[in-house]
Amino acid sequence: MSKVKIKKVAFHFPRLVQGGAEVMRLALAKELLSRGYEVDLVVFDRFGELADRVPAGARIVTLDVKRTAQSFWPLLKYLSSEERPDVLISSLGHQNAMVILAKMIGRSNTRVFITQHNALSEEASQSKKLGDKIIPLLYRLFAGHADGIIAVSEGVADDMARVSKLDRSSISVLYNPAYPSNVSEMIREPVNWAEERDVKRVIFAGRLVHQKGVDILVSAFSKVLTRMDARLIICGDGPDAPKLKRQARELNIEDKVEFLGYQANPLKFISRADLFVLPSRFEGFGNVLVEALACGTPIVSADCLYGPNEILARGKFGRLVVANNDDALADGIIASLGEEHDRAELKARAKEFTVSTVTDRYINLVSYRGKQG
């Protein structure tokens, strides 16, 4: 395989909203800019919580559409223009298929890499949307025409190959650059917590959606409270927020659960907590686990498909419990709160996912002509 010169890299995702894939793309963009690359962010529009976090120097290319089905012609035009990138890295299933189609029809010289961020089998089976259910079929039809396929964990790659009937050797695994480059500044920010002696704080941070299993955590925490006093802190927002607050009321634990809503900097809370918990039903990677490790905060995670097992090295850097089981989660929380933890070891593990390290791997992958696995 011959190495090619890369000057401009584009990242395509729908919107500048708070999400793991979006945050990681902005981190990669900032690092690439610091190394002298040109970077385009190709999005439907320029609105969203992350709009003010776009790194200086990145060019926002708006497709001016509301949904993926409308993006074909704007993408074809972009990939055929004089300002087209050398490489475009796309995220999320429908966008991945649309980018490949636009490249094929427009016969663009831009090299297109598609990325799968989540457990495809779970996404397709659990979603009520027909569009999500047909993503495996779209991959079967179009993924082979991409210049490269990227999965964010070995488990996601295996799952993607199985569900979409793709050759596993055609899928490269690149972990997310989830280690926050300014972690020291973030954890120094003050918080308004009242000190409560001998009361343990358990924390979750993420989107309040079915996938994240926060309802399982609330149920598990009610069982924890029968054995010890503690507080549950929930950072994040999403469509499940009203239902979760109602669940806490019905379990008579609302005075022990604090919903903080969306937090631009959840690390200042995570770093001061006694335990971080990820109760997800499924994941692709689990960026927030790396963030908790970077804070030196002990972890209990559901051993869900996929990601946590790899980040935590099969339980070496955090306790893994059976997924979708509030009893197992409650037992894991109690056990972990009663243990001593080597916080320096946790922080060292997090540094294996720095943006610099992952960017090196991305550059190596996209700089060679010819498909890699």
C-alpha positions, 0 to 999 in steps of 0.5 A: 500500500502506498502512502498518500499526502493528506492536507485536509480532513473532514468530519461528517456528523449531523449536528453539533449536539452533545454526544460521544461521537460529536465530542470525539470528532471535535477533539480530533479536529483540534489535534489535527489543526494543531498539527497543521492539517486543514479541517472541515466539520460537515453538518446539517446546520451549525446549531447545538450545545457544542457550537461554542466548542468548535476549535478555532481554525475549523471550517463549518460546512453546513448542508442546510438540511434537516434530515439525512435523506435530504443530504445527498445532493449537498454532499455530492456537491461538496465532494465534487467542489474544489474545496473537497477534502482529501479524506472524509470521516463519517459517523453514524449509520445513515450518514455513512451510507449517504456519504458513500453513495454521494462519492460513488455517484459523483466519482469524487477523489475524496477518500471516505471512511465510515465509523460505527460507534455503537453496538449495531445489533442492539441499535437495530433491534431496540429502535422503533424506527424503521430507518435504524432497523435497515442500517445493517442492510445499508452497510451490506449494500454500501460499506464495501465501497468505502475506502475504510471502515472503522469501529470504536471497539473490538466488540463493535467491529465483531458485531458489525461484521456479523450483523452486516455480513462484512469481512471482519478483516475489512474493519479497523478498530480505533478507540475514541480519544476520550481522555480530556486534554484539560482534565486538570482544569476541569476537575479544579472547578468548584462545586456547590456540594454541602459536605456530609460526613460518612455519606458516599456519593455515587454518580452517573453522567450521560444522556438520559435515554433508554440505552444508558439504563439510568432506570436500572441505576435508580432501581439499584440505588433504592436497594443500596439505600436499604444497606447504607446511606448514600447520594445518587448524582445524575448529570445529564438531560434527555427524554427520559428525565421526567420518567426517571424523576417520577421513578425516584418519587415512586421509590421514595428516594427522591431526597437521595437523588439529585438531577443536575441536568446537562453539565458542560463540565461533568468532570468536576462532579465525577472527580469529587464522587466516591464512585462512578456508575455506568448502567448501560444496556449497550455501548459502543465504547463508553467515553465517560468511563475514560473520563472517570478513570482520568479523574481517578474515580472508582467505577462500576459498569454494566458488562454490556455489549460493547466497550466497557469490558475493553476499557476496564480490561476485563475488570482490572480497572473497574468492577463489571457486573451483569447488565440489565440487572438491578440486583447485580448493580446494587451489589457491585455498588456496595462492594466497590464503595467498601474497597480501597482503590489505586486512583493513580493506577486508574489515571494511568489507564486513562492516558492510553486513550489520549487524543494525541495517541488516537490521532496518530492512529487515525493519520496512519490509517487514512494516509495509506491507499488501499483498504486496511483491516 
